[in-house]
Amino acid sequence: MEKINLLTIKELAKITHHRSGEIKLGEKAITIPSEDNIWDFLSECEAQFVVFGIPEDIGVKANLGRPGTASAYESALKSLVNVQHNKFCKGNNIVLLGHLNISEEINEAKELKNTNKEHKKRLFKLVEKIDKEVSHIIHQIIKCGKTPIIIGGGHNNAYGNIKGLALAKGKPVNAVNFDAHTDFRILEGRHSGNGFSYAFEEGFLKKYFVFGLHENFVSKSVFNSIKEQEARLKYVSYEEIEVRKQKTFDSQLQEAINFIKQDPFGVELDLDAIPHIYSSAMTLSGFSVQQAREYVHYFGKHKNAAYLHICEGAPDLDLTNNNHLTGKLMAYLITDFIKSKVL
């Protein structure tokens, strides 16, 4: 049995705000009946996009980060289903699959302390279990001919996305990542800081471009690793573009697409790269929301863009009455990606 909690019609109706004279995405989006085989349904369905949630923060906890990313999917979904269904974005082109069922892993992780060596090892193992489920589900969605839109969760899930895509395509694939960090750290056990390095080491990731990393957050050893593999690993820093003005945002979008476009690639976006967005590693300096949207559109419109992954958002860390805004931002990014493919 797939470890997927399917989104039901009743659940969708509860979060869709009906209004006279309007049609919301939630009124037209597709859900999968519980009695149907998921993959048969997707294969036969005409919708192009499949939205899937991974409500966890185990990978973040294993990486000594602030928990809270488990709340992102629910927040994003509530905003997404209340976007207008119109000529720019049609709900009947979207399957709302549901989310990964990892309640057992979440409950176990709550009892573990990331400062305890043995507990930390157990957290690594829990992330590995999630990896297997994510890679299987992404592989299946892509084999059905659909484009996954994944809402994390921590950035540990990039590994499962990349592996799933590579298995579906039968070859190593590429990735571009809008992020303040490389998430290319040492192979010390799985967590949110080394999803790309594990995918690279295990042969699933061929080429990787980090877009806008923050120079203050990358270790010398990681920079050395990138230099040693410069034919397959590239980056541009935020400071090169926005502080020192040595390069332009647009020229680096072009640089990145030229580097990865020859093969199927994943479009990754970490919300901790955007200032004042509640996330596991919230920042005061970084690219704007507008630039994040441009990034998603630019890469999404390429024929080899195979999935979108938005991660590290943590709406529950916002204790004001504005915690819905993180979900609203994710909805903008999701619809930007969809529009890039269909308009």
FIBAFI-327935 format. One record per residue (C-alpha): x, y, z; residue in three letters; chain. Coordinates in steps of 0.02 Angstrom, whole numbers, padded with zeros to 5 digits. Each point is the difference from the previous one (the first is absolute). Layout:
N
{X->X Y->Y Z->Z aa->ALA ch->A} .
...
***
This chain:
343
{X->00000 Y->00000 Z->00000 aa->MET ch->A} .
{X->00067 Y->00171 Z->-00047 aa->GLU ch->A} .
{X->00042 Y->00111 Z->00149 aa->LYS ch->A} .
{X->-00108 Y->00140 Z->-00067 aa->ILE ch->A} .
{X->-00144 Y->00084 Z->00090 aa->ASN ch->A} .
{X->-00110 Y->00041 Z->-00148 aa->LEU ch->A} .
{X->-00086 Y->00169 Z->00006 aa->LEU ch->A} .
{X->-00186 Y->-00033 Z->00001 aa->THR ch->A} .
{X->-00138 Y->00101 Z->-00082 aa->ILE ch->A} .
{X->-00071 Y->00040 Z->00172 aa->LYS ch->A} .
{X->00167 Y->00065 Z->00063 aa->GLU ch->A} .
{X->00021 Y->00104 Z->-00157 aa->LEU ch->A} .
{X->-00175 Y->00074 Z->00020 aa->ALA ch->A} .
{X->00036 Y->00051 Z->00180 aa->LYS ch->A} .
{X->00150 Y->00107 Z->-00048 aa->ILE ch->A} .
{X->-00071 Y->00072 Z->-00162 aa->THR ch->A} .
{X->-00088 Y->00167 Z->00031 aa->HIS ch->A} .
{X->-00146 Y->00009 Z->-00120 aa->HIS ch->A} .
{X->-00055 Y->00172 Z->-00058 aa->ARG ch->A} .
{X->-00143 Y->00051 Z->-00113 aa->SER ch->A} .
{X->00058 Y->00045 Z->-00175 aa->GLY ch->A} .
{X->00171 Y->-00080 Z->00021 aa->GLU ch->A} .
{X->00077 Y->-00171 Z->-00033 aa->ILE ch->A} .
{X->00148 Y->-00054 Z->00107 aa->LYS ch->A} .
{X->00133 Y->-00127 Z->-00046 aa->LEU ch->A} .
{X->-00065 Y->-00111 Z->00139 aa->GLY ch->A} .
{X->-00168 Y->-00013 Z->-00089 aa->GLU ch->A} .
{X->00081 Y->-00068 Z->-00158 aa->LYS ch->A} .
{X->00156 Y->-00090 Z->00063 aa->ALA ch->A} .
{X->00002 Y->-00189 Z->-00008 aa->ILE ch->A} .
{X->00010 Y->-00119 Z->00148 aa->THR ch->A} .
{X->00025 Y->-00188 Z->-00011 aa->ILE ch->A} .
{X->-00140 Y->-00112 Z->00066 aa->PRO ch->A} .
{X->00060 Y->-00115 Z->00139 aa->SER ch->A} .
{X->-00063 Y->-00155 Z->-00091 aa->GLU ch->A} .
{X->00103 Y->00036 Z->-00156 aa->ASP ch->A} .
{X->00178 Y->-00054 Z->-00034 aa->ASN ch->A} .
{X->00101 Y->00161 Z->00016 aa->ILE ch->A} .
{X->00118 Y->-00032 Z->-00145 aa->TRP ch->A} .
{X->-00132 Y->-00065 Z->-00119 aa->ASP ch->A} .
{X->-00104 Y->00155 Z->00037 aa->PHE ch->A} .
{X->00146 Y->00118 Z->-00031 aa->LEU ch->A} .
{X->00050 Y->-00089 Z->-00161 aa->SER ch->A} .
{X->-00176 Y->00020 Z->-00070 aa->GLU ch->A} .
{X->-00030 Y->00176 Z->00067 aa->CYS ch->A} .
{X->00023 Y->00147 Z->-00119 aa->GLU ch->A} .
{X->00064 Y->00120 Z->00135 aa->ALA ch->A} .
{X->00184 Y->00042 Z->-00017 aa->GLN ch->A} .
{X->00051 Y->00047 Z->00177 aa->PHE ch->A} .
{X->-00002 Y->-00099 Z->00163 aa->VAL ch->A} .
{X->00014 Y->00094 Z->00164 aa->VAL ch->A} .
{X->00074 Y->-00106 Z->00140 aa->PHE ch->A} .
{X->00043 Y->00046 Z->00179 aa->GLY ch->A} .
{X->00137 Y->-00063 Z->00117 aa->ILE ch->A} .
{X->-00049 Y->00068 Z->00172 aa->PRO ch->A} .
{X->00159 Y->-00035 Z->00099 aa->GLU ch->A} .
{X->00141 Y->00088 Z->00089 aa->ASP ch->A} .
{X->00103 Y->-00153 Z->00048 aa->ILE ch->A} .
{X->00136 Y->00042 Z->-00126 aa->GLY ch->A} .
{X->00010 Y->00177 Z->00068 aa->VAL ch->A} .
{X->00012 Y->-00064 Z->00179 aa->LYS ch->A} .
{X->00137 Y->-00123 Z->-00051 aa->ALA ch->A} .
{X->00093 Y->00150 Z->-00073 aa->ASN ch->A} .
{X->-00014 Y->00099 Z->00164 aa->LEU ch->A} .
{X->-00125 Y->00120 Z->-00080 aa->GLY ch->A} .
{X->-00162 Y->00073 Z->00068 aa->ARG ch->A} .
{X->-00148 Y->-00118 Z->-00017 aa->PRO ch->A} .
{X->-00159 Y->00068 Z->-00077 aa->GLY ch->A} .
{X->00008 Y->-00050 Z->-00183 aa->THR ch->A} .
{X->-00132 Y->-00135 Z->00026 aa->ALA ch->A} .
{X->-00132 Y->00137 Z->-00007 aa->SER ch->A} .
{X->00042 Y->00064 Z->-00175 aa->ALA ch->A} .
{X->-00103 Y->-00119 Z->-00105 aa->TYR ch->A} .
{X->-00165 Y->00033 Z->00088 aa->GLU ch->A} .
{X->00028 Y->00188 Z->-00010 aa->SER ch->A} .
{X->00046 Y->-00007 Z->-00185 aa->ALA ch->A} .
{X->-00149 Y->-00109 Z->-00041 aa->LEU ch->A} .
{X->-00125 Y->00116 Z->00086 aa->LYS ch->A} .
{X->00065 Y->00146 Z->-00103 aa->SER ch->A} .
{X->00016 Y->-00095 Z->-00163 aa->LEU ch->A} .
{X->-00179 Y->-00066 Z->-00005 aa->VAL ch->A} .
{X->-00066 Y->00178 Z->00022 aa->ASN ch->A} .
{X->00092 Y->00071 Z->-00150 aa->VAL ch->A} .
{X->-00119 Y->00049 Z->-00140 aa->GLN ch->A} .
{X->-00033 Y->-00129 Z->-00136 aa->HIS ch->A} .
{X->00016 Y->00101 Z->-00161 aa->ASN ch->A} .
{X->00084 Y->00003 Z->-00170 aa->LYS ch->A} .
{X->00173 Y->00019 Z->00079 aa->PHE ch->A} .
{X->-00009 Y->-00149 Z->00118 aa->CYS ch->A} .
{X->-00132 Y->-00136 Z->-00008 aa->LYS ch->A} .
{X->-00041 Y->-00112 Z->00147 aa->GLY ch->A} .
{X->-00044 Y->-00149 Z->-00110 aa->ASN ch->A} .
{X->00183 Y->-00009 Z->-00054 aa->ASN ch->A} .
{X->00051 Y->-00038 Z->00180 aa->ILE ch->A} .
{X->-00013 Y->-00161 Z->00100 aa->VAL ch->A} .
{X->00005 Y->00030 Z->00187 aa->LEU ch->A} .
{X->00075 Y->-00166 Z->00050 aa->LEU ch->A} .
{X->00016 Y->00022 Z->00188 aa->GLY ch->A} .
{X->00150 Y->-00022 Z->00115 aa->HIS ch->A} .
{X->00126 Y->-00128 Z->00056 aa->LEU ch->A} .
{X->-00059 Y->-00096 Z->00153 aa->ASN ch->A} .
{X->00146 Y->00008 Z->00121 aa->ILE ch->A} .
{X->-00093 Y->00018 Z->00165 aa->SER ch->A} .
{X->00098 Y->-00144 Z->00079 aa->GLU ch->A} .
{X->00166 Y->00079 Z->-00047 aa->GLU ch->A} .
{X->-00056 Y->00171 Z->00062 aa->ILE ch->A} .
{X->-00054 Y->-00072 Z->00168 aa->ASN ch->A} .
{X->00165 Y->-00092 Z->00022 aa->GLU ch->A} .
{X->00101 Y->00155 Z->-00047 aa->ALA ch->A} .
{X->-00090 Y->00102 Z->00134 aa->LYS ch->A} .
{X->00082 Y->-00109 Z->00133 aa->GLU ch->A} .
{X->00174 Y->00020 Z->-00072 aa->LEU ch->A} .
{X->00125 Y->00137 Z->00042 aa->LYS ch->A} .
{X->00116 Y->00057 Z->-00139 aa->ASN ch->A} .
{X->00134 Y->00040 Z->00129 aa->THR ch->A} .
{X->00010 Y->-00184 Z->00049 aa->ASN ch->A} .
{X->00119 Y->-00100 Z->-00111 aa->LYS ch->A} .
{X->-00105 Y->-00159 Z->-00002 aa->GLU ch->A} .
{X->-00162 Y->00097 Z->-00022 aa->HIS ch->A} .
{X->00076 Y->00092 Z->-00146 aa->LYS ch->A} .
{X->00045 Y->-00165 Z->-00085 aa->LYS ch->A} .
{X->-00181 Y->-00053 Z->00019 aa->ARG ch->A} .
{X->-00058 Y->00164 Z->-00080 aa->LEU ch->A} .
{X->00115 Y->-00038 Z->-00147 aa->PHE ch->A} .
{X->-00084 Y->-00170 Z->-00019 aa->LYS ch->A} .
{X->-00173 Y->00077 Z->00005 aa->LEU ch->A} .
{X->00051 Y->00119 Z->-00140 aa->VAL ch->A} .
{X->00060 Y->-00151 Z->-00101 aa->GLU ch->A} .
{X->-00172 Y->-00079 Z->00019 aa->LYS ch->A} .
{X->-00082 Y->00159 Z->-00064 aa->ILE ch->A} .
{X->00125 Y->00004 Z->-00145 aa->ASP ch->A} .
{X->-00059 Y->-00171 Z->-00059 aa->LYS ch->A} .
{X->-00183 Y->00050 Z->00002 aa->GLU ch->A} .
{X->00029 Y->00167 Z->-00086 aa->VAL ch->A} .
{X->00108 Y->-00073 Z->-00138 aa->SER ch->A} .
{X->-00128 Y->-00136 Z->-00033 aa->HIS ch->A} .
{X->-00146 Y->00122 Z->-00010 aa->ILE ch->A} .
{X->00091 Y->00126 Z->-00111 aa->ILE ch->A} .
{X->00058 Y->-00141 Z->-00113 aa->HIS ch->A} .
{X->-00178 Y->-00062 Z->-00018 aa->GLN ch->A} .
{X->-00074 Y->00173 Z->-00035 aa->ILE ch->A} .
{X->00128 Y->00033 Z->-00138 aa->ILE ch->A} .
{X->-00023 Y->-00173 Z->-00075 aa->LYS ch->A} .
{X->-00185 Y->00043 Z->-00014 aa->CYS ch->A} .
{X->00051 Y->00146 Z->-00111 aa->GLY ch->A} .
{X->-00039 Y->00134 Z->00129 aa->LYS ch->A} .
{X->00098 Y->00146 Z->00073 aa->THR ch->A} .
{X->00018 Y->-00006 Z->00190 aa->PRO ch->A} .
{X->-00012 Y->00157 Z->00106 aa->ILE ch->A} .
{X->00069 Y->-00047 Z->00170 aa->ILE ch->A} .
{X->-00027 Y->00102 Z->00158 aa->ILE ch->A} .
{X->00121 Y->-00041 Z->00141 aa->GLY ch->A} .
{X->00052 Y->-00029 Z->00134 aa->GLY ch->A} .
{X->00185 Y->00025 Z->00013 aa->GLY ch->A} .
{X->00123 Y->00008 Z->-00142 aa->HIS ch->A} .
{X->00051 Y->-00179 Z->00040 aa->ASN ch->A} .
{X->-00141 Y->-00046 Z->-00119 aa->ASN ch->A} .
{X->00101 Y->00064 Z->-00150 aa->ALA ch->A} .
{X->00088 Y->-00169 Z->00007 aa->TYR ch->A} .
{X->-00161 Y->-00098 Z->-00024 aa->GLY ch->A} .
{X->-00058 Y->00117 Z->-00138 aa->ASN ch->A} .
{X->00163 Y->-00017 Z->-00097 aa->ILE ch->A} .
{X->00009 Y->-00188 Z->00025 aa->LYS ch->A} .
{X->-00182 Y->-00022 Z->-00052 aa->GLY ch->A} .
{X->00027 Y->00104 Z->-00157 aa->LEU ch->A} .
{X->00161 Y->-00092 Z->-00044 aa->ALA ch->A} .
{X->-00083 Y->-00171 Z->00021 aa->LEU ch->A} .
{X->-00148 Y->00054 Z->-00106 aa->ALA ch->A} .
{X->00115 Y->00063 Z->-00139 aa->LYS ch->A} .
{X->00123 Y->-00144 Z->00015 aa->GLY ch->A} .
{X->00151 Y->00115 Z->00013 aa->LYS ch->A} .
{X->00081 Y->00133 Z->00111 aa->PRO ch->A} .
{X->-00088 Y->00168 Z->00000 aa->VAL ch->A} .
{X->00039 Y->00181 Z->00041 aa->ASN ch->A} .
{X->-00063 Y->00127 Z->00126 aa->ALA ch->A} .
{X->-00002 Y->00188 Z->00029 aa->VAL ch->A} .
{X->-00023 Y->00064 Z->00177 aa->ASN ch->A} .
{X->-00054 Y->00175 Z->00056 aa->PHE ch->A} .
{X->00078 Y->-00005 Z->00172 aa->ASP ch->A} .
{X->00108 Y->00091 Z->00126 aa->ALA ch->A} .
{X->00087 Y->-00166 Z->00033 aa->HIS ch->A} .
{X->00071 Y->-00136 Z->-00113 aa->THR ch->A} .
{X->-00071 Y->-00147 Z->00100 aa->ASP ch->A} .
{X->00155 Y->-00089 Z->-00064 aa->PHE ch->A} .
{X->00077 Y->-00040 Z->00167 aa->ARG ch->A} .
{X->00095 Y->-00155 Z->00054 aa->ILE ch->A} .
{X->-00077 Y->-00174 Z->-00007 aa->LEU ch->A} .
{X->-00020 Y->-00019 Z->00188 aa->GLU ch->A} .
{X->-00177 Y->-00072 Z->-00002 aa->GLY ch->A} .
{X->-00153 Y->00068 Z->-00085 aa->ARG ch->A} .
{X->-00069 Y->00171 Z->00046 aa->HIS ch->A} .
{X->-00058 Y->00161 Z->-00082 aa->SER ch->A} .
{X->00177 Y->00062 Z->-00032 aa->GLY ch->A} .
{X->00063 Y->-00138 Z->-00114 aa->ASN ch->A} .
{X->-00139 Y->-00056 Z->-00116 aa->GLY ch->A} .
{X->00094 Y->00056 Z->-00155 aa->PHE ch->A} .
{X->00169 Y->-00072 Z->00053 aa->SER ch->A} .
{X->-00079 Y->-00171 Z->00032 aa->TYR ch->A} .
{X->-00091 Y->00005 Z->-00168 aa->ALA ch->A} .
{X->00164 Y->00050 Z->-00084 aa->PHE ch->A} .
{X->00103 Y->-00133 Z->00087 aa->GLU ch->A} .
{X->-00126 Y->-00137 Z->-00041 aa->GLU ch->A} .
{X->-00006 Y->00045 Z->-00184 aa->GLY ch->A} .
{X->-00175 Y->00071 Z->-00013 aa->PHE ch->A} .
{X->00054 Y->00182 Z->-00016 aa->LEU ch->A} .
{X->00107 Y->00041 Z->-00153 aa->LYS ch->A} .
{X->00011 Y->00190 Z->00001 aa->LYS ch->A} .
{X->-00047 Y->00120 Z->00139 aa->TYR ch->A} .
{X->-00011 Y->00191 Z->-00003 aa->PHE ch->A} .
{X->-00026 Y->00097 Z->00163 aa->VAL ch->A} .
{X->-00082 Y->00166 Z->-00037 aa->PHE ch->A} .
{X->00038 Y->00140 Z->00124 aa->GLY ch->A} .
{X->00090 Y->-00088 Z->00141 aa->LEU ch->A} .
{X->00055 Y->00111 Z->00145 aa->HIS ch->A} .
{X->00188 Y->00002 Z->00016 aa->GLU ch->A} .
{X->-00009 Y->00012 Z->00190 aa->ASN ch->A} .
{X->-00088 Y->-00168 Z->00015 aa->PHE ch->A} .
{X->00110 Y->-00113 Z->-00108 aa->VAL ch->A} .
{X->00150 Y->-00087 Z->00074 aa->SER ch->A} .
{X->00171 Y->-00004 Z->-00079 aa->LYS ch->A} .
{X->-00014 Y->-00189 Z->-00023 aa->SER ch->A} .
{X->-00161 Y->00018 Z->-00099 aa->VAL ch->A} .
{X->00077 Y->00134 Z->-00111 aa->PHE ch->A} .
{X->00148 Y->-00118 Z->-00027 aa->ASN ch->A} .
{X->-00119 Y->-00141 Z->-00049 aa->SER ch->A} .
{X->-00084 Y->00113 Z->-00128 aa->ILE ch->A} .
{X->00168 Y->00052 Z->-00071 aa->LYS ch->A} .
{X->00057 Y->-00181 Z->-00016 aa->GLU ch->A} .
{X->-00157 Y->-00042 Z->-00099 aa->GLN ch->A} .
{X->-00019 Y->00162 Z->-00098 aa->GLU ch->A} .
{X->-00058 Y->-00092 Z->-00156 aa->ALA ch->A} .
{X->-00153 Y->-00060 Z->00097 aa->ARG ch->A} .
{X->-00022 Y->00126 Z->00141 aa->LEU ch->A} .
{X->-00022 Y->00187 Z->-00020 aa->LYS ch->A} .
{X->-00068 Y->00145 Z->00101 aa->TYR ch->A} .
{X->-00027 Y->00185 Z->00003 aa->VAL ch->A} .
{X->-00004 Y->00089 Z->00167 aa->SER ch->A} .
{X->-00130 Y->00126 Z->00056 aa->TYR ch->A} .
{X->00141 Y->00121 Z->00037 aa->GLU ch->A} .
{X->00069 Y->-00010 Z->-00178 aa->GLU ch->A} .
{X->-00169 Y->00053 Z->-00068 aa->ILE ch->A} .
{X->-00076 Y->00118 Z->00128 aa->GLU ch->A} .
{X->00143 Y->00066 Z->00107 aa->VAL ch->A} .
{X->00155 Y->00014 Z->-00108 aa->ARG ch->A} .
{X->-00099 Y->00010 Z->-00164 aa->LYS ch->A} .
{X->00128 Y->-00106 Z->-00090 aa->GLN ch->A} .
{X->-00136 Y->-00098 Z->-00088 aa->LYS ch->A} .
{X->-00183 Y->00030 Z->-00041 aa->THR ch->A} .
{X->-00151 Y->-00102 Z->00052 aa->PHE ch->A} .
{X->-00053 Y->-00026 Z->-00181 aa->ASP ch->A} .
{X->00172 Y->-00051 Z->-00062 aa->SER ch->A} .
{X->00012 Y->-00131 Z->00137 aa->GLN ch->A} .
{X->-00171 Y->-00072 Z->-00041 aa->LEU ch->A} .
{X->00071 Y->-00025 Z->-00176 aa->GLN ch->A} .
{X->00163 Y->-00071 Z->00068 aa->GLU ch->A} .
{X->-00094 Y->-00126 Z->00107 aa->ALA ch->A} .
{X->-00120 Y->-00058 Z->-00136 aa->ILE ch->A} .
{X->00145 Y->-00025 Z->-00122 aa->ASN ch->A} .
{X->00085 Y->-00109 Z->00131 aa->PHE ch->A} .
{X->-00147 Y->-00117 Z->00035 aa->ILE ch->A} .
{X->-00119 Y->00006 Z->-00148 aa->LYS ch->A} .
{X->00070 Y->-00149 Z->-00096 aa->GLN ch->A} .
{X->-00084 Y->-00125 Z->00118 aa->ASP ch->A} .
{X->-00160 Y->-00008 Z->00104 aa->PRO ch->A} .
{X->00021 Y->00111 Z->00152 aa->PHE ch->A} .
{X->-00086 Y->00041 Z->00163 aa->GLY ch->A} .
{X->-00043 Y->00179 Z->00051 aa->VAL ch->A} .
{X->00037 Y->00019 Z->00185 aa->GLU ch->A} .
{X->-00043 Y->00152 Z->00106 aa->LEU ch->A} .
{X->00042 Y->00024 Z->00183 aa->ASP ch->A} .
{X->-00105 Y->00134 Z->00084 aa->LEU ch->A} .
{X->00143 Y->00044 Z->00118 aa->ASP ch->A} .
{X->00079 Y->00092 Z->-00147 aa->ALA ch->A} .
{X->-00137 Y->00134 Z->00009 aa->ILE ch->A} .
{X->00008 Y->00132 Z->00139 aa->PRO ch->A} .
{X->-00132 Y->00001 Z->00137 aa->HIS ch->A} .
{X->-00082 Y->-00162 Z->-00056 aa->ILE ch->A} .
{X->-00026 Y->-00117 Z->00145 aa->TYR ch->A} .
{X->00112 Y->-00150 Z->-00028 aa->SER ch->A} .
{X->00121 Y->-00116 Z->00090 aa->SER ch->A} .
{X->00144 Y->00122 Z->-00032 aa->ALA ch->A} .
{X->-00087 Y->00168 Z->-00017 aa->MET ch->A} .
{X->00103 Y->00139 Z->-00077 aa->THR ch->A} .
{X->00001 Y->00190 Z->-00003 aa->LEU ch->A} .
{X->00098 Y->00012 Z->-00163 aa->SER ch->A} .
{X->-00035 Y->-00085 Z->-00165 aa->GLY ch->A} .
{X->-00093 Y->00001 Z->-00164 aa->PHE ch->A} .
{X->-00174 Y->00076 Z->-00008 aa->SER ch->A} .
{X->-00165 Y->-00090 Z->-00022 aa->VAL ch->A} .
{X->-00006 Y->00072 Z->-00175 aa->GLN ch->A} .
{X->00168 Y->-00077 Z->-00043 aa->GLN ch->A} .
{X->-00055 Y->-00168 Z->00071 aa->ALA ch->A} .
{X->-00153 Y->00004 Z->-00112 aa->ARG ch->A} .
{X->00106 Y->00046 Z->-00151 aa->GLU ch->A} .
{X->00116 Y->-00145 Z->00040 aa->TYR ch->A} .
{X->-00143 Y->-00125 Z->00007 aa->VAL ch->A} .
{X->-00075 Y->00064 Z->-00163 aa->HIS ch->A} .
{X->00166 Y->00006 Z->-00091 aa->TYR ch->A} .
{X->00050 Y->-00179 Z->00036 aa->PHE ch->A} .
{X->-00176 Y->-00071 Z->-00001 aa->GLY ch->A} .
{X->-00030 Y->00050 Z->-00181 aa->LYS ch->A} .
{X->00142 Y->-00109 Z->-00063 aa->HIS ch->A} .
{X->-00056 Y->-00167 Z->-00072 aa->LYS ch->A} .
{X->00122 Y->-00097 Z->00110 aa->ASN ch->A} .
{X->-00064 Y->00074 Z->00164 aa->ALA ch->A} .
{X->-00072 Y->-00157 Z->00079 aa->ALA ch->A} .
{X->-00060 Y->00055 Z->00173 aa->TYR ch->A} .
{X->-00014 Y->00145 Z->00120 aa->LEU ch->A} .
{X->00047 Y->-00020 Z->00183 aa->HIS ch->A} .
{X->-00036 Y->00139 Z->00126 aa->ILE ch->A} .
{X->00071 Y->-00035 Z->00172 aa->CYS ch->A} .
{X->00053 Y->00062 Z->00172 aa->GLU ch->A} .
{X->-00152 Y->00112 Z->00024 aa->GLY ch->A} .
{X->-00058 Y->00002 Z->00180 aa->ALA ch->A} .
{X->-00163 Y->00099 Z->00018 aa->PRO ch->A} .
{X->-00026 Y->-00060 Z->00178 aa->ASP ch->A} .
{X->00154 Y->00098 Z->00055 aa->LEU ch->A} .
{X->-00097 Y->00159 Z->-00039 aa->ASP ch->A} .
{X->-00098 Y->00038 Z->00158 aa->LEU ch->A} .
{X->-00086 Y->00154 Z->-00072 aa->THR ch->A} .
{X->-00166 Y->-00002 Z->-00089 aa->ASN ch->A} .
{X->00093 Y->00000 Z->-00166 aa->ASN ch->A} .
{X->00060 Y->-00181 Z->00000 aa->ASN ch->A} .
{X->-00107 Y->-00034 Z->-00153 aa->HIS ch->A} .
{X->00117 Y->00108 Z->-00105 aa->LEU ch->A} .
{X->00131 Y->-00138 Z->-00016 aa->THR ch->A} .
{X->-00133 Y->-00113 Z->-00075 aa->GLY ch->A} .
{X->-00055 Y->00140 Z->-00115 aa->LYS ch->A} .
{X->00178 Y->00021 Z->-00063 aa->LEU ch->A} .
{X->00013 Y->-00186 Z->-00035 aa->MET ch->A} .
{X->-00164 Y->00008 Z->-00097 aa->ALA ch->A} .
{X->00073 Y->00140 Z->-00107 aa->TYR ch->A} .
{X->00154 Y->-00105 Z->-00037 aa->LEU ch->A} .
{X->-00103 Y->-00154 Z->-00042 aa->ILE ch->A} .
{X->-00111 Y->00094 Z->-00121 aa->THR ch->A} .
{X->00151 Y->00088 Z->-00077 aa->ASP ch->A} .
{X->00074 Y->-00171 Z->-00038 aa->PHE ch->A} .
{X->-00163 Y->-00065 Z->-00074 aa->ILE ch->A} .
{X->-00022 Y->00157 Z->-00107 aa->LYS ch->A} .
{X->00179 Y->-00016 Z->-00063 aa->SER ch->A} .
{X->-00047 Y->-00168 Z->-00073 aa->LYS ch->A} .
{X->-00169 Y->00041 Z->-00076 aa->VAL ch->A} .
{X->-00002 Y->00183 Z->-00053 aa->LEU ch->A} .
***
